[in-house]
Amino acid sequence: MRKSQLLALIAIFASLNVIFDSLMGVPQFTEGVWYSWIFVIVPLTGIVLGPYAGFLSTFIGVMIGHFFYFRGPHEFLFAFGAPIGAMVSGFLFRGRWKITSAYYTVLLGIYFAIPVAWQLPIWGMWDVYLAYASLLVSAAIIVRNGSWKLGSRRHLLSAVVLCAFVGLEADVLFRIFVFVPCQTYKIFWQDIDVAVLRLIWVAGAAVTPIQVALSILVTTTVGLPLVKVIRKSGILEEDRVLHVVDHLRGRNDS
């Protein structure tokens, strides 16, 4: 692929990330992890562009978007979760499960090594645990088969759903890591104690999964047609994951 084409794709997705990060979320979602609509576009960016270009595109988008919809200087730190989420989705979609598994294992390990974590509702992070379990199952499938077996539309959609889910929860996990183990809840919000943290955990356990579900719906609806269009145009031609579209087309023609 030409460098100019890659830069154009990064710019397009960065612009989309700016738009979604500049849109204020509905009031009912304020108890969740994301205050804007950035969660809608994060996994799609990583799946289409790949881990590195996806990270860069999302990073540019959230940094600019946070200036348009300013949420305080501390939010620029938490915003790093979005490009990390895009990167994780990109890695897993390309079968690189070791990096993704290491990320989850290390951050969860550090979280539970902090005493205050055991004072919060353990079930409050149920969606993160589910993503971790799904990641381990997908890793076992990749190891057994040698790669994703995307020989049918159903399998491809399943992979997109899984990669979107794991990537979004990786974003959530990073924000939790910054908030609790790094103790920014004490640094930036001196009035937050363990009792307040418990309330945040309970509310987040209900609201954040709704945001994740909305994002997965958008990713699965737009993702597969977009991959087909990009593959047909010849952009990202070296990406071996996108060659599955050729295989699907061959099956449909036969």
Secondary structure, 3 states (H helix, E strand, C coil): CCHHHHHHHHHHHHHHHHHHHHCECCHHHCCCCCCECHHHCHHHHHHHHCHHHHHHHHHHHHHHHHHHCCCCCCHHHHCCHHHHHHHHHHHHHCCCHHHHHHHHHHHHHHHHHCHHHHHCCHHHHHHHHHHHHHHHHHHHHHHHHCCCCCCCHHHHHHHHHHHHHHHHHHHHHHHHHHHCCCCHHHHCCCCCCHHHHHHHHHHHHHHHHHHHHHHHHHHHHHHHHHHHHHHHHCCCCCCHHHHHHHHHHHHHHC
